[in-house]
Amino acid sequence: MASRIFSTTPSAWFEEYEKLLRQCEIADVPSHIWNADEYGVQDVFEEKQAVGESGKPFYQVKASEKGETTTVLPVFNATGTVGALMVISKS
């Protein structure tokens, strides 16, 4: 079944997806249809001056710098319910 899902055309993929939803009997149950979308956040910080509380540091995240990447994985379903946020960092 999995090999059929990775089709060459988007319309074929959606047809297979709809078949799978019907097979699992969740096509009409949006609270059972979940999605996850991960993204990486670079943890390179640079100390700067800023307007704020005296004596407290201010950091700016700079993209395109080399550093460790922390992965953030939000999950949500078709009704808009958001699951617990997963944060994966280097141990």
Secondary structure, 3 states (H helix, E strand, C coil): CHHHHCCCCHHHHHHHHHHHHHHCCCCCCHHHCEEECCEEEECCEEECCCCCCCCCCCEEECCCCCCCEEEEECEEECCCCECCCEEECCC
